[in-house]
Amino acid sequence: MKINASIFREYDIRGQYPRELNEQTAWEIARALVAYTKAKKIVVGRDRRPQSAKIFPSFISGLQSAGARVESLGVCATPALFFAVGAKNYEAGAMITASHSPQGQTGIKFCDREGRALGLGSGLEKIKKLALKNKEIKKLGNRKTPVIAVDILADYKKFIFSLLDKKAIKGFKVVLDASSGSAATLAENIFDDLSLNLVKMNFEANDKYPDHDLNPLLEANQRSIKKEVVRQQARLGILWDGDGDRVIFIDERGRLVEPYYLNCLLAIIILEKWPGSTLIMDSRLNLALSQTIEKAGGKPLIHRSGYANIIKTMQAKQILFACENSGHIMFNFKLAGRRNYAFGDGIIPALLVLEYLKKNKLTLSQAVAPWPKEYFISGEINLPIKNYAATIKRVSREFVGNKKSRLDGLSVWGDDYFFNFRPSHTEPLARLNIEARNKKVLAALRTRLLEIIK
């Protein structure tokens, strides 16, 4: 069966089941993973989608037929799978998930023994080549050993509770929304260990998503938890995506806390606990976050966006913490004195924020209040662009005297503003983000840029 090359995305594999990604393609991709990594011991997991459940056995069979020994976490959150690779020294990991993609899809995320996510440019392109030419893979062995079921929860709990004062997290009423995804089991086991009054939403598996879809950044998917936070008079709400590696927060008034401002708060928390650290941020916005990090005694490192890209740098430079404006937060085992190993996690940020609010006797809106008052952002503006190269030249010419960077698309700094204009890696779009120290400057710059681009 010929594999559709388009299912290999920038950072992972995703496709519609069964037309693009099915049992046979999963089997062939699994064999390609073993051929590329030469891994003899691999840990696997899957999200709650029925499509993922259908290809999971075939994927495992493909690993086995290529000679790998397989251990399975079963249904789990992506953070648990990536954590397991580092904690138990597996030679590779694979998570069957389509993350926050629409219903009917499934997908696969990979990492190597060092936790480096395998994206295009970091190994996935080689897996793609092997999978598309599957005759080469058939030369591999055919040894099969039984699949071993494993549980990583005890090790995971020990690690995350070593980063904070578990006893300090108490007394809050908190609304948790697992988006009917695989974060539910992980969140339930962790949060049930704390002295909190919990209101749980969408903790049951349901591919139809009767309440909302799996992407927490879409306003429509936030409506239910916003209403519930207000109705329950809760201190805050926490919303995960479909596989639990992204998280967003709702304040006590039922309002979204922009992930960018939440990252500023997390930077303060991290630097209080681990002074002088270097913190990675993605390139889309940076005025508020870089200045916050510097004032707190840390060192900001602006980085090309993308989980695979950031994790690779965290490992290479032994960096403790990184964040993206998409709700992706990344941590290094070195935070707890363990070996250099970084992974993305949607549970740890929630616990760190809860601990900070309790110890400082703050509401979430109070804790993040300084940044929205001083740094104004446009939100990500998605624009259909046919010729990005020509458009970016036009934009660059309009800002001849400004400081610029081509690290990730085009970044431009002014005296009191910043903007980033970059192509999407997954859609035929360009994405524009603007930040300014003044509302009028933001509005004027937005108008000017849209005129140039359009």
Protein Blocks (a to p, Z undefined) as FASTA:
>chain_A
ZZdfklpcfklccdddfklocfklmmmmmmmmmmmnopabdcddddfbfklmmmmmmmmm
mmmmnopacddebjadfklmmmmmmmnopabdcdddehjacehiacdddddfkopacdeh
ilmmmmmmmmmmmmlmmmpccbdcddddddfklmmmmmmmmmpcfklmghiacdddehhp
aklmmmmmmmmmpccddddehkbgcfklmmbccblkbmklmmmmmmmmmmnopabdcddd
fkopaccdddfkopacdfklmmmmmmmmmmmmmghiacdddfkboklmmmmmmmnopacd
dddehjklmmmmmmmnopabdcdfkopacddfklnopacdddddfklmmmmmmmmmmmno
pafklmmmmmmmmmccebjaddddfblmlmmmmmmmmmmmpccdfkbojadddfkbccdd
dddfkbccdddddddfbfklmmmmmmmmmmmmZZ
